[in-house]
Amino acid sequence: MEEISLCIMTRELCQELYRDWKNDPAIYMDMDKFEPYHYNEAVVDRYFDSRQSPSRVLFAIMKDSKPIGELQLKQIDRERKECTLSIHLQNDSVKGHGYGTAAEKLALKYAFDTLGMNAVNADTVIKNTRSQHVLEKIGFKYIEEKGDFKYYRFDR
């Protein structure tokens, strides 16, 4: 497998990532809400701007110097020392190769070693079994199912 790295997302990387983005039906419980993605520079800029917050770190998942996904550590609570992981890969061409697994492992290291977190939470829609498998493979523990989601936690 090629080397995967995380770098802080820039506006330029965000634009590059979303030019080749494809929405994944596996993350929609209600398929009436699913729509094919159409790139729009202004929309991507607004999305990038909306993710700039002290309670969030937005990463580009990099392979061969190109962004292939995004990973966020969000809802960072420095008092409780926990945060929530969120990951999305660009399209099917980069899924199923271990890139998400590698990125999540790097994110856990960053959350614990750099941010000083003691726990990282994650959730998936119930039908996204691929994401659930990855979370469990790297050590997240299943907590509960509530509504359309399954909740997980990784304690240091």
N, C-alpha and C positions, 0 to 999 in steps of 0.2 A: 504494500500500500504506500502511496506517495505520502510525503510529510504534510501534516495538517498543522496549521497554527492559528492563533487568534490574534487579531490586532484591533485596536480601538477603531470603530467605524467612523469614517469620514463621509462628508457629503458626496465626494467623488466616488468612493467605494460603494456607497448606498445606491447611487445612480447606476453604476456598472452592474451591481448585483440584480437590480430590478429590471434592467433592460431585457434579460433572458429569464425572467421569473415565470413560473407556471403555478397557478393555484392547485392545491392538492385536495381532491375530494375526500380523502381520509380524515381531514380535520373538520369536516362539516357534519354535524349530527343531523341538521335539517338541510337536505339537499335543495330545498327551495331557495336557500340563501346562497348556494354555490353559483359563482359566475366565473367564466374564464377571465384571466387577468389581461389587461391591456396597459402597456407602459405609458406613463404620462409624467414627464419631467417635473412639472409643478406639483403633482400629487406626491411624488417621491420626496421632493424637498419638504413639503408640509409634514409628511410622515417622519422624516429624519428630524426635523425641528421639534416635533411633538415628543420625541424620545430623549431629549436632552434634559436631564434632571439629576439632582444629587442622589436620588433614591434609585438610580438605574445606571448600569454600565452596558453599553451597546457595542458588541464585537462583530467584526466581519470574520467569518470562517474562511481561511485562505488555503488554497491548494494551487501550487505552481504560479504563485504571485497573482492569482485571480480569486475574487470573492465567489464562494459557492454556497454561502448561507449566512444567516445571522444568528447570533446567540445573545441573549440578554440575561443579565443578573438584575432583577427588578425587585421592587418592594423591599429594598435594602433597609433593614431596621438595625441600626448600629447599637441601639440599647439592648435589644433582644438577641443581637448577633445572629440574625438569620435573613435569608433572602429567597427569592424564587427564580428558578431557571426556566428559560423559554428558548426553544430552538426551532428554526425553520430552514430547511434546505431548499435551494433554488429551484430544482426540478428533478424529474425522475432519473436523469442521467448521472446524478451525484448521490442517489439513494442506494442503499444496499451494499455499499463498499466499505463501511466502517468509519466513514468520515464524521458522522454525527456522534458515534461512540467516542472517537478520539477527541472531538471538540468538547464534549461534555466532561470528559476526564480533565482536560485542560481548564475548563471553567470551574470545576470543583477545586482544583489546586489554587486557582486565582482567588476564589471565594474564601478559602481557608487561610492561605498564606499571605495574600495581599490585603484582603478586606477584613480579615480577622473574624470571619463568621464561624459559628459553631454548628449551624445546620443550614441545609439548602433544601427548599421545597420545590415540587414540580407537580404539574397536573397535565392530563391528556383527556381529549374527548374519548368516550368509552370505545368507540369503534377504531381508534388509532392504536391497534395492537402492535404495530412496528415500534412506535415510540415507547409503549409500555415495556416491550421486550428490552429495548436499549437501557431504559432506566433501571430495570431489575438486574440486567447483566452487569452494570457498573456499581451496583450496591445500594440503590434506592430501595427503601422498604415501602410496600403498599400500606396506605393508611385507611382509606375509605373510598367508597363510591357515593357520590351525592349528585343528584340531578343528572346531567349529561357527562359528568367528569369522574375520573379516577384520580385520587390524590396520593402523592408519594413524598418521602422525606429521606434525606441522607444526613445522618448525624455524624459529626466528626469523631 
